């Protein structure tokens, strides 16, 4: 896998500048399989402690299996993107702002025309919630979405597990391990951890907002997920009848790491069906 990345300089991580919240920010991004320039685009949105590198080889493997292009990026505060300022405190709408402001600004900076060629989205955890929020705000700009371990509300199990992660960050080598993936691990960790454990975040819910989504959805949950229950994806399906559900046994919060083969196979089926419905000429 690393050899294939080295063979295509265009697929190495790059930086692009966007304007957000009144200041310029540098965002780390990477094109995958961009030699397939006439194929649909799949955009990857990482988890609350994620980055480009934390996806490992999953995006590349999936794009190859699907025969599509990919775009993966590290949100501001993560990876090699501009770190969160030490005095910057995220508000309960932090995922809304990522979906409604940051992602559109990034796509504009990269010249991605979502009106003419709507992409597919694949998000994990917080990134899955951001994908849902983007699809709800811009329904004509998304062909389909795959959401892994999404959050549409705050559950007690989420708060409890995130509190345990705080203890691990302070008392174990978790900070050192995150430093392999983030230029400023404190920026990544405390931005995410502090807002999720803030009592003001407890009522957070996007259950009503997602009703505006019109594209096909595949919602995936591990049965052993320590950060959420099946109520999350069942809540999506209740509000959006176009949702397909995938419940994975022997799988925690990261289906792409715990059950990659089963997940990729199901995404292939979903992707082919989605393209047939939305781009019938491209699949004949």
Buried (B, 14 or more C-beta within 10 A) or exposed (E): EEEEBEEEEEBEBBEBEBEBEEEEBBBBBBBBBBEBEEBBBBBBBBBBBBBBBBBEEBBBBBBBEBEBBBBBBBBBBBBBBBBBEEEEEBEBBBBBBBBBEBBBBBBEBBEBEBEEBBBBBBBBBBBBBBBBBBBBBBEEBBBBBBBBBBBBBBBEBBBEBBEEBBEEBEEEEBBEEBBEBBBBBBBBBBBBBBBBBBEEBBEBEBEEBBEBBEBBBBBBBBEEBBBBBBBBBBBBBEBBEEBBBBEBEEBBBBBBBBBBEBBBEBBBEBBEBBBEBBBEEEEE
